[in-house]
Amino acid sequence: MEKKDANPLVEPKSEIHSPLPAVGRDHLYDALPPHESYEGLHRYDPRAAWTAKEEAAVVRKTDMYLLSWICLMFFGLQLDRGNLSNALTDNLLDDLNMSTNDYNNGTTIQLLSFLTAEFPVQLLIKRFGFKNILPFMMMLWGTVSWAQAWMTGRTSFYITRALIGACEGGFIPGTILFATYFYKSKELSVRLAAFWSTLNVARVVSSLLAAGILNMRGVGGKTGWFWLFLLEGILTFLIGFASYFYLPYSATRTKGFLWRKPWYTEWQEVIMINRLLRDDPAKGLTAIEEPARLRDVISAWKDRSMWGLYLIGLVAYIPATPVQSYLSLTLRRLGYSTFDSNMLSIPSAVLQIILMLLLAYSSEFFNERTWHCMLGEFWVLPLLAALLAIHPGGLEWGRFTLSTMISGYPYFHPIVSAWISENSFDVKKRAVTAATYNVIVQMGSVIGSQIYRADDSPYYYRGNKVLVSICALTLVTFVVQREYLRYLNRRKKNLWDSMTVEERLSYQDDREQREQDGNKRLDFRFKY
């Protein structure tokens, strides 16, 4: 294996370059060498140096092989999450003799099942690996999705909602955790934005597919939504089946049934492992299939630095949730045809793709989290106020424009997800915190699904007043969380500055303690 000459842009990190103990996650490389169980240990080389061009080539290859396929899996996820909204435009509720409140209850059942599955799935992923669990989950929910075609009433609707929620629960945080084994913390938010952009691409494609498939009503004596669920569910199952043979076990185990050669050369594996560990040495402290224990879950939940981010996950996405969920149904109630309703939902998806990617890139470029996330709430707040100002029955195209802009707001969920990941500084805790955050986000979705009620339709003035209040609460929560993280950093700095150089070196040499402390370490600093 050929070693490359050092490049001033990418220096090896060692004590000869840092005579004093370093501070900050990306400066703890020497203090936290990888554990013997780490799957990339054979590529660990603290003296390795490479050029920025070589590292960029590794990232591009990862984007091409891994990112593109995970985006395809997210596409399948959104097909089965979004086809219900499209089916509503084909008189699904009337065909099943259901009301809007029945639909809300079904959404709530799905989310509760989703929440129940989150933590068990994360434990299974940590025990059996991403490659074995994620594709199997896709095949399960794809099967349930096409089985929805045979729904006959409220009971079968509730059952399929519960099963889909149980099969999808844990997929998103599991995928995010998988991505952290290939990308540095700074790179993660843009890649997560690509994942969620795929969800919006799927919304566009789903709307286009629905516009055609729903016209099959009457074919074989079946409804249009019968064919929608059947065809899209089968497609998702096939994506999951192919994923089992495509996904790698880890960055150093990429050979498989579809890949007879590794994705990376030996030198590229050295670059991959060491660049990840220099960015976040905590990634080398556990194996990729090392199971999480109950004490890891309790430790993660007791971490107060995460509590504000959990509250953000609960409330931050509620203001746009009802508007997005009811966009197609609202258009139908305002007199638009099935085809027009599905086509008019596309602009909001395209707008959100553009704004989300720009926001994530800006957050990465400026290395800032709080103010970028607050921009999303500042976007939604005046638009909701404008909806309240429109009188009933008037300015329907204006109402559509406002609803589209709310639905297409700059979605900051990828930034918050990456924010939680980089502030965890412990792989097991990262799995638990990601699952906890996603559970709480879904709890917020449960709340959001109940804000628009049948007696408030079709303009939902009462519901929109509630959404404005939640927007204001979210803005305050972001500011409080930012100031709390700054306070924790100041407290750590004061304690660190009070220590002598010998005490700092002794602190960093305590291997057993440093593997337990995680983000509580005095030489770790929170991002905000």
Phi, psi and omega in degrees: 000120185281131176267143183263156176289151180295146177239136182298341180281332182228086183273144169293144182259125177204173186292337180289338175271339183230085183297335177255150178304132185276161180232142179107144185307317184277008176241014184253019185302315182287328184283340184230073176292157184293154179283158181299335182275353183295130186292343179258014185301323182292348176254001180288128180210099183295346179261358183294142176220145184212167180273158176299327179294320179295318179294320178299325178294322178295317180295318179298318180295322178294318177300318183292315186272315187266306184302316182298321182285321177297323176299321177297321179293321175296327176299314178296324177299313184289329177305315183277342175275331186260347184291338177295318178299319178293323181295333179300328181286350178256029176063036179302315183298317179294318181297326181263006179056050182239159178253173176301321179295325175297319178298315178299319179296320177297319177298319179295318178299316179300315182292322178295320176295320177303313182296320182298327184275344189306302186289317176303322180294319179296321178294322178294320180297316180293334181274317188249354175094155183294318184300327183275329188266313187300312178296322179298321177299317180298317180296324179294308183287335174296321178297314179295324182297313180288336177291340177299340181301336183259020176297142181238351182181194185297319183297312179293328176297314180297319182296313181293325176298317180296318182291319178297316178300318181293324182282332181271339184301128179093350183293314184294308178296328176296319179292320178298315179297321177301318181296330181294341178279358181234341185236147173288161184302319182293332182276345193290318186298321179293321179291321176294325175297325176295320177301309183288334173296324177298324176300321179285325173300319178296325176299318179294310182296319179298320178295319178294316178297317181297322180300327178272313185294321181295341175286355177278005177307126182105338179292123182066016182073017183254161176283167176294321181291336174302310182291328179297309180296318184296308186290316182288327177294319178296319179299317179297317178302317182294323177296317178297319180298315179293328182296327180299324181271347184263314189295144176276164174285319182199182181293338179252005176227075185256351177290148179191196183298319180268348182236100182282342177238153178298155176294324187243151170288170179301318180293322178294327175294322176299316179298314182302308184295313186286329176290324177292317182289329177287332175281318183211088183297344179296338180294341181265004185271349178220156176281157184294334179248023177281122186292146173275142181256170178301323180294330176292321178296313181297318179299319179295318181291334181277355182284104185292338180294342181265345188299319179296322178291327175295318178296322176300316178299329180289318191251336194294328186261357180297317186305327181264344187301308182296323181297317179294315184295326186257009184299309181295317181292322178297319179297321178296318181290338178272004172106004181277151180285170178302313180298312181297321180298317179289322179292324182285352175273351182289316182305322181295322179293317179296317179300317182291324176302311183296310184293321181295315180295319178296318181295316180295319178296319179296319179298319178293317184296315182269356180053049184224146185241307192300305186294328178294319179293322181296335179301324179298319179290322177296333178289315187284322189305306181292333179289321175295320177298323179293322176299323178293333184278344182280130180287151179303136174085356183242162175051054185294322178290327174295320177296319178297318180298315179296316180297322178295317181292325176293314180297331181262022183298159179294099187286119186256009178306318177299324181292316180294321178298315178292324178300313178297318181298313184287338179268358180282312178057037177194122187297316179295316178297324180298320178295318181289315181294323178296317178293318180298314179299316181293324175300315182292324175300317179292327174299321174298324177293324176300314178298314181297327181289346182255002185281320176273116182247158184300323183284358180250001183280163359267001186255345171054051180295316179297317179298320181291330175294321177297319181296322177298318180296320180293325175302312180298319178299319181297317180300317178296319181298319178300315181296316180297317179298317179300314182291328178292318178295322176296321177297316179298319179296319179295320180295318177297318181298318180297317179293319180295317181293335181281350181271148173284167178300320180296320179294322178294317179296318178297321179298316182282342179275350180281090188296315182299318182288323183292334177283343181263331189288322181059228183284001175276352180302143180291338180263012175257142179235134180285144173270145177211000000 
